């Protein structure tokens, strides 16, 4: 019977294959039972416990995040995985065309505004992310991998999803203020990025109950709460200049069961920022 973290290649391959199968099912909207999946997988492993398998699944989520892919809902990423896991995930992602098609369809799928039944059910506490492995001293750990994709960036560019999320937040804010007896303020909630332009560094102009402005940047994903998101230089600067009134609303699981948490003040106070692209101009 195996002990500790001495997972064999065969075990890792079985674990990754099952994880990716669950992800494809989830993205395609097909129902599945995680517990049954785990018990079935345990029969093919060398005496691994249920908790051990779940821990390994969370390691897979960390690898998926590193490679720019979505993760299975409910398995929050855990870093410090064995290098063999990265190898196996990369290999299986490259050959899994079913999953590739499912992810591509998911990030490109148009979205419409979701109705709000009970605003109190929307809000959740800010999640605590697992610690990350330190980056290189240069601030960027390069990983040249054909399995590394820009799926999360593609979803961020899905304008219909972003617009639906912003309109959802506008309604949520108007209802919050109206419920607090601030009807006039609720009527002044503005989709600022649409009415004034998208270079403001925020999307929605709302208000506190005392009338002070609340500047809201909305980041919407159809995936889980810890899915990484992208911020612009303008958004970062605005969050620092107007830290007292700035809020970043992270809206997640938007297509299935929309929920959100907010980050108040400077984005840098809450997030680790990794440079992913640069605007290049010729110097000569």
FIZARO-996578 format. One line per 2 residues: number of its first residue (from 1); their letters; for each residue x, y, z of N, C-alpha, C. Coordinates in Angstrom, 2 decimals. Layout:
N
NUM) A) X Y Z X Y Z X Y Z; ...
This chain:
284
1) XX) 0.85 -1.20 0.00 0.00 0.00 0.00 0.88 1.24 0.00; 0.54 2.21 -0.87 1.35 3.42 -0.97 1.10 4.32 0.23
3) XX) 2.08 5.12 0.58 1.95 6.06 1.69 2.45 7.41 1.24; 2.08 8.45 2.03 2.59 9.79 1.77 2.25 10.28 0.39
5) XX) 3.23 10.97 -0.24 3.00 11.58 -1.54 3.70 10.81 -2.65; 4.07 9.55 -2.43 4.78 8.78 -3.45 3.82 8.20 -4.48
7) XX) 3.10 9.09 -5.15 2.16 8.66 -6.18 2.93 8.17 -7.39; 2.56 7.03 -7.90 3.21 6.51 -9.10 2.66 7.24 -10.33
9) XX) 3.34 7.12 -11.45 2.86 7.74 -12.69 1.48 7.19 -13.06; 1.28 5.89 -12.91 0.00 5.31 -13.26 -1.12 5.89 -12.40
11) XX) -0.85 6.07 -11.11 -1.86 6.65 -10.22 -2.17 8.10 -10.63; -1.11 8.85 -10.89 -1.30 10.25 -11.28 -2.08 10.34 -12.59
13) XX) -1.74 9.49 -13.55 -2.46 9.50 -14.82 -3.94 9.19 -14.64; -4.25 8.23 -13.78 -5.65 7.88 -13.52 -6.39 9.04 -12.85
15) XX) -5.72 9.67 -11.90 -6.33 10.77 -11.17 -6.60 11.95 -12.10; -5.62 12.31 -12.92 -5.78 13.44 -13.84 -6.88 13.15 -14.86
17) XX) -6.90 11.94 -15.40 -7.91 11.58 -16.39 -9.32 11.71 -15.81; -9.50 11.28 -14.55 -10.81 11.38 -13.93 -11.19 12.83 -13.69
19) XX) -10.23 13.63 -13.25 -10.47 15.06 -13.01 -10.90 15.75 -14.31; -10.17 15.50 -15.39 -10.48 16.16 -16.65 -11.83 15.69 -17.20
21) XX) -12.19 14.43 -16.93 -13.49 13.94 -17.35 -14.60 14.69 -16.60; -14.42 14.89 -15.29 -15.40 15.64 -14.52 -15.52 17.07 -15.03
23) XX) -14.39 17.68 -15.38 -14.41 19.05 -15.86 -15.18 19.15 -17.17; -14.97 18.19 -18.07 -15.70 18.19 -19.35 -17.21 18.05 -19.11
25) XX) -17.59 17.17 -18.20 -19.00 17.00 -17.87 -19.58 18.30 -17.31; -18.86 18.92 -16.41 -19.33 20.15 -15.79 -19.51 21.25 -16.83
27) XX) -18.54 21.42 -17.71 -18.61 22.47 -18.71 -19.72 22.23 -19.72; -20.04 20.97 -19.96 -21.11 20.63 -20.90 -22.48 20.60 -20.23
29) XX) -22.53 20.91 -18.94 -23.81 20.96 -18.24 -24.38 19.61 -17.89; -23.54 18.57 -17.85 -24.01 17.22 -17.53 -23.80 16.93 -16.05
31) XX) -24.78 16.30 -15.44 -24.74 16.01 -14.01 -23.80 14.83 -13.73; -23.11 14.90 -12.58 -22.28 13.78 -12.15 -22.13 13.84 -10.64
33) XX) -21.76 12.73 -10.06 -21.61 12.61 -8.61 -20.13 12.51 -8.26; -19.61 13.53 -7.59 -18.18 13.55 -7.26 -17.78 12.39 -6.37
35) XX) -18.62 12.07 -5.40 -18.29 10.98 -4.47 -18.17 9.65 -5.21; -19.09 9.40 -6.14 -19.01 8.17 -6.92 -17.75 8.14 -7.77
37) XX) -17.39 9.29 -8.32 -16.17 9.36 -9.11 -14.95 9.00 -8.26; -14.92 9.56 -7.06 -13.77 9.32 -6.18 -13.70 7.85 -5.78
39) XX) -14.83 7.27 -5.41 -14.82 5.86 -4.99 -14.42 4.95 -6.14; -14.88 5.29 -7.35 -14.47 4.50 -8.50 -12.99 4.63 -8.77
41) XX) -12.47 5.84 -8.62 -11.04 6.07 -8.83 -10.21 5.34 -7.77; -10.66 5.35 -6.53 -9.92 4.70 -5.45 -9.68 3.22 -5.74
43) XX) -10.58 2.59 -6.48 -10.41 1.17 -6.80 -9.23 0.94 -7.73; -8.81 2.00 -8.44 -7.72 1.88 -9.39 -6.40 2.40 -8.82
45) XX) -6.42 2.84 -7.57 -5.22 3.39 -6.94 -4.68 2.42 -5.90; -3.50 2.74 -5.40 -2.81 1.84 -4.48 -3.14 2.19 -3.03
47) XX) -4.40 1.92 -2.65 -4.79 2.13 -1.26 -4.95 3.57 -0.84; -5.25 4.45 -1.78 -5.41 5.87 -1.44 -6.76 6.11 -0.74
49) XX) -6.76 7.02 0.23 -7.99 7.37 0.93 -8.76 8.43 0.14; -10.01 8.62 0.51 -10.84 9.63 -0.14 -10.22 11.02 0.03
51) XX) -9.74 11.33 1.22 -9.14 12.64 1.47 -7.86 12.83 0.65; -7.12 11.75 0.47 -5.90 11.83 -0.33 -6.22 12.14 -1.79
53) XX) -7.27 11.51 -2.31 -7.68 11.76 -3.69 -8.17 13.20 -3.83; -8.95 13.68 -2.88 -9.46 15.05 -2.93 -8.31 16.05 -2.88
55) XX) -7.31 15.75 -2.08 -6.13 16.62 -2.00 -5.42 16.67 -3.35; -5.31 15.51 -3.99 -4.65 15.47 -5.29 -5.46 16.23 -6.33
57) XX) -6.78 16.12 -6.27 -7.63 16.89 -7.18 -7.38 18.39 -7.01; -7.18 18.82 -5.78 -6.91 20.24 -5.54 -5.54 20.62 -6.10
59) XX) -4.61 19.70 -6.08 -3.33 19.94 -6.74 -3.52 20.11 -8.24; -4.38 19.27 -8.82 -4.66 19.39 -10.25 -5.27 20.76 -10.56
61) XX) -6.16 21.24 -9.69 -6.74 22.56 -9.89 -5.66 23.64 -9.93; -4.64 23.50 -9.09 -3.54 24.46 -9.08 -2.78 24.44 -10.41
63) XX) -2.56 23.25 -10.94 -1.88 23.12 -12.23 -2.74 23.74 -13.34; -4.03 23.46 -13.31 -4.94 24.01 -14.32 -4.90 25.54 -14.29
65) XX) -4.92 26.11 -13.10 -4.83 27.56 -12.96 -3.53 28.08 -13.55; -2.45 27.38 -13.26 -1.13 27.79 -13.77 -1.09 27.78 -15.29
67) XX) -1.83 26.86 -15.89 -1.81 26.71 -17.35 -2.91 27.51 -18.05; -3.72 28.25 -17.27 -4.73 29.10 -17.88 -6.02 28.39 -18.24
69) XX) -6.33 27.30 -17.57 -7.56 26.54 -17.81 -8.50 26.70 -16.62; -9.81 26.52 -16.82 -10.73 26.49 -15.67 -10.53 25.21 -14.86
71) XX) -11.07 25.20 -13.65 -10.94 24.04 -12.77 -12.31 23.51 -12.41; -12.34 22.29 -11.89 -13.60 21.71 -11.43 -14.09 22.47 -10.20
73) XX) -15.34 22.85 -10.20 -15.91 23.58 -9.08 -15.81 22.76 -7.79; -15.39 23.42 -6.73 -15.33 22.75 -5.43 -13.95 22.25 -5.04
75) XX) -13.02 22.21 -5.99 -11.65 21.78 -5.67 -10.72 22.99 -5.75; -10.62 23.70 -4.62 -9.80 24.89 -4.57 -8.33 24.51 -4.72
77) XX) -7.62 25.31 -5.48 -6.24 24.95 -5.83 -5.31 24.91 -4.63; -4.44 23.89 -4.63 -3.38 23.74 -3.64 -2.07 23.61 -4.38
79) XX) -1.13 24.53 -4.17 0.16 24.45 -4.85 1.08 23.41 -4.20; 2.35 23.51 -4.49 3.36 22.57 -3.96 3.08 21.14 -4.40
81) XX) 2.67 20.99 -5.64 2.40 19.67 -6.20 3.69 19.05 -6.73; 3.70 17.73 -6.88 4.86 17.05 -7.44 4.99 17.39 -8.92
83) XX) 6.21 17.51 -9.40 6.45 17.91 -10.78 5.84 16.92 -11.77; 5.77 15.68 -11.40 5.16 14.67 -12.25 3.72 15.05 -12.59
85) XX) 3.02 15.67 -11.65 1.63 16.05 -11.89 1.53 17.06 -13.03; 2.41 18.04 -13.06 2.41 19.02 -14.14 2.65 18.32 -15.48
87) XX) 3.59 17.40 -15.53 3.88 16.67 -16.77 2.65 15.94 -17.29; 1.98 15.23 -16.40 0.83 14.42 -16.79 -0.34 15.30 -17.23
89) XX) -0.59 16.37 -16.48 -1.69 17.27 -16.86 -1.43 17.88 -18.23; -0.22 18.35 -18.46 0.12 18.93 -19.76 -0.11 17.92 -20.89
91) XX) 0.34 16.71 -20.68 0.22 15.68 -21.71 -1.24 15.38 -22.03; -2.05 15.22 -20.98 -3.45 14.86 -21.20 -4.26 16.03 -21.77
93) XX) -3.92 17.25 -21.39 -4.63 18.40 -21.94 -4.40 18.53 -23.44; -3.18 18.26 -23.87 -2.85 18.38 -25.29 -3.63 17.40 -26.16
95) XX) -3.95 16.24 -25.62 -4.61 15.21 -26.43 -6.11 15.12 -26.20; -6.63 15.87 -25.23 -8.04 15.76 -24.86 -8.86 16.77 -25.67
97) XX) -9.21 16.41 -26.89 -9.96 17.33 -27.75 -11.39 17.56 -27.26; -11.96 16.57 -26.59 -13.31 16.73 -26.04 -13.34 17.86 -25.02
99) XX) -12.34 17.87 -24.14 -12.27 18.93 -23.14 -11.94 20.27 -23.79; -11.03 20.28 -24.73 -10.69 21.52 -25.43 -11.92 22.16 -26.04
101) XX) -12.74 21.34 -26.69 -13.97 21.86 -27.31 -14.94 22.38 -26.25; -15.03 21.67 -25.13 -15.95 22.07 -24.06 -15.53 23.41 -23.45
103) XX) -14.22 23.58 -23.22 -13.74 24.84 -22.65 -13.93 25.98 -23.63; -13.60 25.75 -24.88 -13.75 26.80 -25.88 -15.19 27.26 -25.98
105) XX) -16.11 26.31 -26.00 -17.53 26.66 -26.06 -17.97 27.42 -24.82; -17.43 27.03 -23.65 -17.83 27.67 -22.39 -17.39 29.13 -22.33
107) XX) -16.16 29.42 -22.77 -15.66 30.79 -22.65 -16.26 31.71 -23.70; -16.76 31.14 -24.80 -17.34 31.96 -25.87 -18.85 32.07 -25.79
109) XX) -19.48 31.28 -24.93 -20.94 31.23 -24.88 -21.53 32.59 -24.50; -22.48 33.09 -25.28 -23.11 34.37 -24.93 -23.86 34.26 -23.60
111) XX) -24.03 35.40 -22.94 -24.74 35.42 -21.65 -25.82 36.48 -21.69; -26.84 36.29 -20.89 -27.90 37.27 -20.74 -28.04 37.61 -19.26
113) XX) -28.72 38.69 -18.99 -28.90 39.13 -17.61 -29.70 38.10 -16.83; -29.24 37.81 -15.61 -29.90 36.84 -14.74 -30.78 37.59 -13.75
115) XX) -31.98 37.09 -13.53 -32.88 37.74 -12.56 -32.40 37.49 -11.14; -32.68 38.43 -10.27 -32.28 38.34 -8.87 -33.53 38.05 -8.03
117) XX) -33.54 36.90 -7.40 -34.70 36.53 -6.58 -34.54 37.03 -5.15; -33.40 36.73 -4.54 -33.15 37.17 -3.17 -31.74 37.73 -3.08
119) XX) -31.59 39.06 -3.04 -30.25 39.67 -3.02 -29.36 39.16 -1.89; -29.96 38.79 -0.77 -29.15 38.32 0.37 -28.43 37.02 0.05
121) XX) -28.96 36.24 -0.89 -28.33 34.97 -1.24 -27.15 35.14 -2.18; -26.99 36.34 -2.72 -25.93 36.59 -3.71 -24.57 36.76 -3.05
123) XX) -24.56 37.42 -1.91 -23.29 37.78 -1.28 -22.68 36.62 -0.51; -21.38 36.46 -0.65 -20.63 35.45 0.12 -19.38 36.11 0.70
125) XX) -18.82 35.55 1.75 -17.57 36.10 2.30 -16.44 35.99 1.28; -15.48 36.87 1.38 -14.32 36.80 0.51 -13.57 35.49 0.78
127) XX) -13.36 34.68 -0.25 -12.69 33.38 -0.03 -11.22 33.57 0.30; -10.68 32.59 1.01 -9.25 32.60 1.33 -8.55 31.64 0.37
129) XX) -7.64 32.18 -0.40 -6.91 31.35 -1.36 -5.73 30.68 -0.67; -5.38 29.49 -1.16 -4.18 28.82 -0.66 -2.95 29.60 -1.09
131) XX) -1.90 29.53 -0.31 -0.67 30.22 -0.66 -0.10 29.71 -1.97; 0.61 30.57 -2.67 1.20 30.20 -3.94 2.70 29.99 -3.80
133) XX) 3.23 29.19 -4.69 4.67 29.01 -4.73 5.29 30.32 -5.17; 6.35 30.73 -4.52 6.97 32.00 -4.84 7.44 32.04 -6.29
135) XX) 7.30 33.22 -6.92 7.76 33.38 -8.28 9.29 33.52 -8.28; 9.85 33.54 -9.46 11.30 33.69 -9.57 11.71 35.08 -9.12
137) XX) 13.00 35.29 -8.89 13.48 36.58 -8.42 13.22 37.68 -9.43; 13.07 37.31 -10.70 12.79 38.29 -11.73 11.32 38.69 -11.74
139) XX) 10.49 38.03 -10.95 9.08 38.38 -10.85 8.20 37.62 -11.81; 8.77 36.79 -12.65 7.97 36.03 -13.61 8.64 34.69 -13.85
141) XX) 7.91 33.63 -13.58 8.45 32.29 -13.81 7.92 31.79 -15.15; 8.74 31.83 -16.17 8.32 31.45 -17.51 8.00 29.96 -17.57
143) XX) 6.91 29.64 -18.26 6.59 28.24 -18.50 6.19 28.12 -19.96; 7.08 27.56 -20.76 6.85 27.43 -22.19 6.21 26.07 -22.45
145) XX) 4.91 26.05 -22.51 4.18 24.79 -22.61 3.08 24.91 -23.65; 2.99 23.94 -24.58 1.89 23.98 -25.55 0.53 23.78 -24.90
147) XX) 0.50 23.29 -23.66 -0.77 23.11 -22.96 -1.25 24.39 -22.31; -0.37 25.39 -22.21 -0.75 26.66 -21.59 -1.63 27.42 -22.57
149) XX) -2.82 27.79 -22.14 -3.79 28.44 -23.03 -4.27 29.76 -22.42; -5.00 30.50 -23.21 -5.52 31.79 -22.74 -7.03 31.74 -22.57
151) XX) -7.55 30.59 -22.12 -9.00 30.44 -22.00 -9.61 31.47 -21.04; -8.95 31.74 -19.92 -9.50 32.70 -18.97 -9.48 34.11 -19.55
153) XX) -8.45 34.41 -20.34 -8.40 35.70 -21.01 -9.51 35.81 -22.05; -9.79 34.70 -22.75 -10.87 34.70 -23.72 -12.21 34.96 -23.04
155) XX) -12.42 34.33 -21.88 -13.66 34.57 -21.17 -13.76 36.02 -20.74; -12.63 36.60 -20.31 -12.63 38.00 -19.90 -13.00 38.92 -21.06
157) XX) -12.73 38.48 -22.28 -13.07 39.29 -23.46 -14.48 39.00 -23.98; -15.20 38.11 -23.33 -16.57 37.78 -23.72 -17.47 38.94 -23.31
159) XX) -17.73 39.82 -24.26 -18.42 41.08 -23.94 -19.82 40.85 -23.41; -20.53 39.86 -23.95 -21.90 39.63 -23.49 -21.92 39.18 -22.04
161) XX) -20.92 38.38 -21.64 -20.82 37.95 -20.25 -20.50 39.13 -19.34; -19.54 39.95 -19.76 -19.19 41.12 -18.95 -20.34 42.09 -18.81
163) XX) -21.06 42.33 -19.92 -22.19 43.26 -19.89 -23.32 42.72 -19.01; -23.59 41.42 -19.11 -24.64 40.82 -18.28 -24.28 40.94 -16.80
165) XX) -23.01 40.75 -16.47 -22.57 40.88 -15.08 -22.72 42.31 -14.57; -22.37 43.29 -15.41 -22.49 44.69 -15.01 -23.95 45.08 -14.79
167) XX) -24.84 44.62 -15.66 -26.27 44.92 -15.51 -26.84 44.23 -14.27; -26.35 43.03 -13.98 -26.75 42.31 -12.78 -26.38 43.12 -11.54
169) XX) -25.17 43.65 -11.52 -24.71 44.44 -10.36 -25.48 45.73 -10.25; -25.82 46.35 -11.38 -26.63 47.57 -11.33 -27.97 47.33 -10.64
171) XX) -28.63 46.24 -11.01 -29.90 45.92 -10.37 -29.71 45.62 -8.89; -28.65 44.89 -8.58 -28.38 44.54 -7.19 -28.16 45.79 -6.35
173) XX) -27.41 46.75 -6.88 -27.14 47.99 -6.16 -28.41 48.83 -5.99; -29.20 48.92 -7.06 -30.44 49.69 -6.97 -31.38 49.09 -5.92
175) XX) -31.44 47.78 -5.88 -32.31 47.13 -4.90 -31.77 47.28 -3.48; -30.43 47.26 -3.34 -29.83 47.47 -2.01 -30.21 48.84 -1.45
177) XX) -30.07 49.87 -2.28 -30.36 51.22 -1.83 -31.85 51.43 -1.60; -32.66 50.85 -2.47 -34.11 50.99 -2.31 -34.56 50.33 -1.01
179) XX) -34.00 49.15 -0.71 -34.37 48.44 0.52 -33.94 49.21 1.76; -32.91 50.05 1.61 -32.42 50.86 2.74 -33.19 52.17 2.86
181) XX) -34.22 52.34 2.02 -35.01 53.55 2.08 -34.41 54.72 1.33; -33.46 54.43 0.42 -32.79 55.48 -0.35 -33.24 55.42 -1.81
183) XX) -34.52 55.68 -2.03 -35.09 55.54 -3.37 -34.42 56.48 -4.37; -34.18 57.72 -3.98 -33.57 58.67 -4.92 -32.16 58.23 -5.31
185) XX) -31.40 57.71 -4.35 -30.06 57.21 -4.67 -30.15 55.99 -5.56; -31.12 55.13 -5.32 -31.26 53.92 -6.14 -31.52 54.27 -7.60
187) XX) -32.19 55.38 -7.84 -32.50 55.80 -9.20 -31.30 56.43 -9.89; -30.26 56.74 -9.13 -29.07 57.39 -9.70 -27.95 56.40 -9.99
189) XX) -28.16 55.13 -9.69 -27.15 54.12 -10.03 -26.93 54.14 -11.53; -25.67 54.22 -11.95 -25.36 54.46 -13.36 -24.39 53.42 -13.91
191) XX) -24.65 52.98 -15.11 -23.73 52.09 -15.83 -22.66 52.98 -16.46; -21.72 53.42 -15.66 -20.78 54.47 -16.06 -19.91 54.08 -17.24
193) XX) -19.49 52.82 -17.32 -18.63 52.41 -18.42 -19.36 52.49 -19.76; -20.71 52.43 -19.73 -21.50 52.53 -20.95 -21.86 53.97 -21.27
195) XX) -22.18 54.76 -20.24 -22.63 56.14 -20.46 -21.49 57.13 -20.59; -20.35 56.86 -19.94 -19.25 57.81 -19.94 -18.01 57.30 -20.68
197) XX) -17.94 55.98 -20.93 -16.76 55.41 -21.57 -16.09 54.42 -20.65; -15.35 53.47 -21.25 -14.79 52.38 -20.45 -13.36 52.64 -19.97
199) XX) -12.95 53.89 -19.96 -11.61 54.21 -19.47 -11.59 54.80 -18.08; -12.72 54.70 -17.36 -12.82 55.30 -16.04 -12.10 54.51 -14.96
201) XX) -11.93 53.20 -15.21 -11.35 52.34 -14.19 -12.40 51.69 -13.31; -13.67 51.89 -13.63 -14.76 51.20 -12.94 -15.95 51.13 -13.89
203) XX) -16.92 50.29 -13.57 -18.06 50.04 -14.45 -19.35 50.68 -13.99; -19.61 50.63 -12.68 -20.90 51.06 -12.14 -20.69 52.14 -11.08
205) XX) -21.42 53.23 -11.21 -21.42 54.26 -10.18 -22.62 54.02 -9.28; -22.35 53.73 -8.02 -23.41 53.53 -7.05 -23.12 54.41 -5.84
207) XX) -23.82 54.16 -4.74 -23.71 55.06 -3.59 -23.81 54.28 -2.29; -23.17 54.85 -1.28 -23.38 54.38 0.08 -24.70 54.98 0.57
209) XX) -25.20 54.49 1.65 -26.48 54.99 2.15 -26.39 56.45 2.58; -25.18 56.94 2.91 -25.01 58.35 3.29 -24.80 59.25 2.08
211) XX) -24.87 58.69 0.87 -24.74 59.48 -0.34 -23.35 59.50 -0.95; -22.36 58.96 -0.23 -21.00 58.93 -0.78 -20.94 57.97 -1.96
213) XX) -20.15 58.33 -2.97 -20.06 57.49 -4.16 -19.41 56.15 -3.87; -19.89 55.12 -4.57 -19.28 53.80 -4.55 -18.92 53.47 -6.00
215) XX) -17.62 53.36 -6.28 -17.14 53.09 -7.63 -16.88 51.58 -7.76; -17.64 50.94 -8.63 -17.62 49.47 -8.68 -17.06 48.98 -10.00
217) XX) -16.01 48.19 -9.92 -15.50 47.46 -11.07 -16.04 46.03 -10.97; -16.67 45.54 -12.05 -17.31 44.23 -12.04 -16.46 43.24 -12.84
219) XX) -16.11 42.13 -12.22 -15.39 41.05 -12.88 -16.27 39.80 -12.82; -16.70 39.33 -13.99 -17.67 38.24 -14.05 -17.05 36.99 -14.66
221) XX) -17.33 35.83 -14.06 -16.89 34.55 -14.60 -18.00 33.52 -14.45; -18.03 32.60 -15.39 -18.95 31.47 -15.26 -18.34 30.36 -14.42
223) XX) -17.08 30.53 -14.05 -16.36 29.50 -13.30 -16.37 29.81 -11.80; -15.50 29.16 -11.03 -15.55 29.23 -9.58 -15.00 30.50 -8.97
225) XX) -15.14 30.59 -7.66 -14.82 31.82 -6.93 -13.35 32.20 -6.94; -12.45 31.22 -7.08 -11.02 31.51 -7.07 -10.43 31.60 -8.48
227) XX) -11.27 31.62 -9.50 -10.77 31.78 -10.86 -10.03 33.11 -10.97; -8.78 33.11 -11.45 -8.05 34.38 -11.60 -8.77 35.32 -12.56
229) XX) -8.57 36.62 -12.38 -9.19 37.59 -13.27 -8.14 38.62 -13.71; -8.51 39.41 -14.68 -7.58 40.38 -15.26 -7.98 41.79 -14.86
231) XX) -7.00 42.62 -14.56 -7.26 44.03 -14.24 -6.40 44.89 -15.16; -6.92 46.04 -15.53 -6.19 46.95 -16.39 -5.38 47.94 -15.55
233) XX) -4.49 48.64 -16.22 -3.70 49.66 -15.52 -4.61 50.75 -14.97; -5.65 51.12 -15.75 -6.60 52.14 -15.30 -7.35 51.69 -14.04
235) XX) -7.78 50.44 -14.04 -8.52 49.92 -12.88 -7.63 49.90 -11.65; -6.40 49.49 -11.84 -5.46 49.45 -10.72 -5.21 50.85 -10.17
237) XX) -4.99 51.80 -11.07 -4.73 53.18 -10.64 -5.94 53.78 -9.94; -7.13 53.55 -10.49 -8.34 54.10 -9.88 -8.54 53.54 -8.48
239) XX) -8.26 52.24 -8.30 -8.43 51.61 -6.99 -7.50 52.20 -5.95; -6.37 52.75 -6.40 -5.42 53.37 -5.48 -5.74 54.83 -5.21
241) XX) -6.12 55.56 -6.26 -6.43 56.99 -6.12 -7.71 57.19 -5.31; -8.72 56.33 -5.57 -10.01 56.45 -4.89 -10.28 55.23 -4.02
243) XX) -9.29 54.84 -3.23 -9.38 53.61 -2.43 -10.57 53.62 -1.48; -10.93 54.78 -0.95 -12.01 54.84 0.04 -13.36 54.52 -0.58
245) XX) -13.53 54.78 -1.87 -14.84 54.56 -2.50 -14.82 53.43 -3.52; -13.67 52.78 -3.70 -13.53 51.78 -4.77 -13.91 50.39 -4.27
247) XX) -14.67 49.66 -5.09 -15.02 48.26 -4.80 -14.82 47.43 -6.07; -14.21 46.28 -5.93 -14.17 45.31 -7.02 -15.15 44.20 -6.67
249) XX) -16.18 44.02 -7.49 -17.18 42.97 -7.26 -16.78 41.76 -8.11; -16.46 40.66 -7.46 -16.13 39.42 -8.17 -17.38 38.57 -8.24
251) XX) -17.97 38.49 -9.42 -19.20 37.76 -9.66 -18.84 36.42 -10.30; -19.20 35.31 -9.66 -18.77 34.00 -10.13 -19.94 33.03 -10.24
253) XX) -19.68 31.87 -10.88 -20.74 30.88 -11.16 -21.95 31.57 -11.80; -21.69 32.50 -12.70 -22.74 33.40 -13.17 -23.86 32.67 -13.91
255) XX) -23.53 31.64 -14.66 -24.56 30.98 -15.46 -25.44 30.03 -14.64; -24.87 29.50 -13.57 -25.60 28.50 -12.79 -26.27 29.08 -11.55
257) XX) -25.45 29.72 -10.70 -25.98 30.29 -9.46 -25.12 31.49 -9.10; -25.45 32.66 -9.64 -24.59 33.84 -9.44 -24.42 34.20 -7.97
259) XX) -23.17 34.39 -7.60 -22.82 34.88 -6.26 -21.65 35.84 -6.41; -21.44 36.64 -5.39 -20.32 37.58 -5.49 -19.76 37.91 -4.12
261) XX) -18.51 38.34 -4.15 -17.87 38.95 -2.99 -17.21 40.22 -3.48; -16.88 41.12 -2.55 -16.26 42.36 -3.00 -14.94 42.60 -2.28
263) XX) -14.05 43.27 -2.99 -12.75 43.67 -2.48 -12.75 45.18 -2.39; -12.62 45.70 -1.19 -12.72 47.13 -0.98 -11.35 47.78 -0.98
265) XX) -11.25 48.91 -1.67 -10.00 49.67 -1.68 -9.05 49.23 -2.78; -7.77 49.45 -2.54 -6.75 49.15 -3.53 -6.72 47.67 -3.89
267) XX) -6.68 47.37 -5.18 -6.64 45.98 -5.63 -5.37 45.30 -5.13; -4.28 46.04 -5.05 -3.01 45.44 -4.62 -3.05 44.97 -3.17
269) XX) -4.00 45.48 -2.39 -4.12 45.05 -0.99 -4.73 43.67 -0.87; -5.35 43.18 -1.94 -6.06 41.91 -1.89 -5.49 40.85 -2.83
271) XX) -4.77 41.27 -3.87 -4.41 40.34 -4.95 -2.93 40.35 -5.24; -2.42 39.18 -5.61 -1.08 39.09 -6.17 -1.21 39.36 -7.66
273) XX) -0.47 40.32 -8.16 -0.56 40.71 -9.56 0.61 40.15 -10.35; 0.29 39.40 -11.40 1.32 38.83 -12.27 1.27 39.50 -13.63
275) XX) 2.39 40.01 -14.13 2.39 40.62 -15.47 2.19 39.54 -16.52; 1.19 39.72 -17.39 0.92 38.69 -18.40 1.06 39.22 -19.82
277) XX) 1.06 40.54 -19.99 1.28 41.08 -21.33 1.80 42.50 -21.22; 2.38 42.99 -22.29 2.93 44.34 -22.34 2.53 45.00 -23.65
279) XX) 2.36 46.32 -23.62 2.14 47.10 -24.83 3.52 47.49 -25.36; 3.87 47.02 -26.53 5.20 47.25 -27.07 5.18 48.32 -28.15
281) XX) 6.11 49.27 -28.05 6.29 50.30 -29.08 7.73 50.25 -29.55; 7.94 50.46 -30.83 9.30 50.49 -31.37 10.06 51.66 -30.80
283) XX) 11.32 51.42 -30.48 12.15 52.49 -29.92 13.03 53.15 -30.96; 13.09 52.57 -32.14 13.90 53.18 -33.19 13.40 52.73 -34.56
